[in-house]
Amino acid sequence: MIATLALAVVQIAIVAFGAPLLVGTLRTLKARLVGRQGPSPWQPYADVRKLLAKEVVVSTTTSWVFRATPYALVATLLTAALIVPVMTVRPPLAFAGNIILLVYLFMLGTFFLALAGLDAGSAFGGMGSSREVAVAALAEPTVVVAVFALALRAESIDLGRIVERFAGEPWLAANPAHLLAFAALFIVMLAETGRLPVDNPATHLELTMIHEAMVLEYSGRYLALVEWASAMKLFVFMTLLANLFVPWGLAEPTGPIPVLVGALALAAKLAVLTAAVALLETAVAKLRLFRVPELLAGSFALAFLSLMAIFVVR
């Protein structure tokens, strides 16, 4: 019991405090790839600290939903961090660690954020909420189908058991069904976390805004929590990609050494994924809004092909 509690604390700390560093590193890499010096990888920590010290300004048209949303976002992401295998094959909430609960947690955060965008009564907020819900409706089924394809091969919807099965058979990383599911989830990660080519996190231009439009009314500590939750969502999605498809370095939580090895393996895999996202975002432009459903439909097709490949390629 004490070991599980200690693992939960360490896992939450890694996700909570590692997420801003992941976002900062991604921004720095993108800047260097286009020939700029860019901000320091530690800049997100300074931004959060600055926002926490600022005064909160809340519109008089808002309700309790607007104030509760930042806390709901952080709570759902921290809970998700206990369900996803981060450093070991058995996460602290292994008894509840299935893909269905994880998708519900992601959708709960999206639901609250969309309501908050509408609650302020601004045109930008309503526009962003409408776009976010449309993207989520297309992206979430892809997550379920892609991971269900993995669950069929592992004969379990428990994320820990899926990782444990694939860790024992590393050759499965090159399986066609595995690669198709990885491609589908990678596209969904870009959509769900507001990255290019679906959304542009570095602009407030009306024609391109999705996530930023919903959080325009936030300030002070509320904005700090929203940005922190956004960084944690990117961290959790990347961790899910890294450990579901390349579960090397993960072992049973039998002591501090396996946990440390798992943390170092996760850092290496996240570094590779971060570099891949940075290269992609510097090589492609944002899609026009009406082309985004086509991209997400393509990701769903990849996930469905992955499911079909389970029965064709053994």
Secondary structure as UniProt FT lines:
FT   HELIX           2..33
FT   TURN            34..35
FT   TURN            41..42
FT   HELIX           43..53
FT   TURN            60..61
FT   HELIX           64..83
FT   TURN            92..93
FT   HELIX           94..96
FT   HELIX           99..119
FT   HELIX           123..154
FT   HELIX           159..167
FT   HELIX           170..174
FT   HELIX           176..192
FT   TURN            193..194
FT   TURN            196..198
FT   TURN            201..202
FT   TURN            206..208
FT   HELIX           211..214
FT   TURN            215..217
FT   HELIX           220..245
FT   TURN            248..249
FT   HELIX           256..283
FT   HELIX           289..291
FT   HELIX           292..312
//
